[in-house]
């Protein structure tokens, strides 16, 4: 009886090499797929945040110009990738433009009058696959984001 037990060789229970490779592949996919999606989401949030920040800061500069009865200039510097406002002897940063994004329609300075008047224009933020147009209406200087 003892001899029969020795002759019966039990195989070790566990994963074979192929099972281990398949398991490793599935776990890797489960980790990488959300990571790739998160980078796309980060880029989308960054785009939206840039446009929202510009709109908010533009509205603030317009209100300050009306209240203080002084004009303001909004300029875009493509080399340093920033939009700044010069108002009442001060210059402050409005928004930093991400590396992949381009701004069209701000080639010359955008003037905000001391009564809040802004000449009608269209400003476009784009990165090739995505774009957002901001239209400044005539007389009121109201922004329409489309």
Secondary structure, DSSP 8 states (H G I E B T S, - for coil): -HHHHHHS-----S--HHHHHHHHHHHHHHHHHHHHHHHHHHHHHHHHHHHHHHHHHHHHHHHHHHHHT--EEEEEETTTTEEEEEETTEEEEEEE--TT-EEES-SS-EEE-TTS-B--EEEEEE-SS-EEEEEE-TTT--EEE-
